Structures are given as C-alpha cells and as structure tokens.
C-alpha cells in the first residue's frame, strides 16, 4: 500500500477514544461436529503513560487496534484452553486472509483449486478451522485493516518488534 493510499484511509481524530466491542453467538460444523462459539469484534485503544516532572500525568491514546476473537462456548476450564493469536506482517497486510482464508470458522468460498470465485463472494463454513482445538484472536497490525494511529502520531512507531 502506497503512502498516498494510507493517507486516504485517515488517522483517528484526537480526543477521548474508547474501546469498542460487539459480541455475537454462532455455530459451525468442524470435523462432523457442530460447535457453538462466541465472537467478539472491536477495537482496543493503545495508550502510553505520560510523565510530567517525573510523575504520572495520565495516559495518551496512541492508536486503535482492530481484532476479532472466537471463543468456544462450553469449553470447560478456560484457563487450560489454548489461544492462538494470528496476525500478518504489517505494515501492509491485515489478518483477513488468515482469518477468512485459513483459520477462522468461516472462509471465503473458492473453487476446488483454491481460486476465488466471481463476485459476489460468499462465506461458507470452514470444516478445517482449528476453533475446535484452540480459541482464535485475529489482530490487524497498525496501518492495516481497521487499525489506525491517532492524528499526530507516527505509524512507524508500531512497525517494529522492539516496542511490542
């Protein structure tokens, strides 16, 4: 994605950003067994603690990260259930193809060779999803998908691994 295309997407306006979450329940057949799961999609605001005169001066919003999480209903002891965090290599690539092409409980329909069909595209159950074995969290790195920096912040501060 070019810098011009990124600029057209726009940064988030400064102000009081808040986490935004939406939760729904669904079911899917994986390995000939119907499973029920909860989906939470939303954004989490990343904040950095501010200091003034060596004292805490509150937090400043830096960015908003988009995610989609799938959790198996009635999974028993959730403390022992694995969680898989999935994200592509931003900047430039959101988690969409890992999400809707490989791991998620629904996938984009393809032909027998794996090629996309003609639009309009359809979602179908993904019988090969690993949701029956592990909960899934798909994360869009900053500058991809719906994850954005706050106006006045540099996106490149999120494009490395040292600050993670």
PyMOL commands that set and color helices and strands:
alter all, ss='L'
color gray80, all
select helices_A, chain A and resi 3-9+78-80+96-103+155-158
alter helices_A, ss='H'
color red, helices_A
select strands_A, chain A and resi 20-30+33-52+55-72+83-86+106-108+123-125+135-139+148-149
alter strands_A, ss='S'
color yellow, strands_A
deselect
rebuild
show_as cartoon
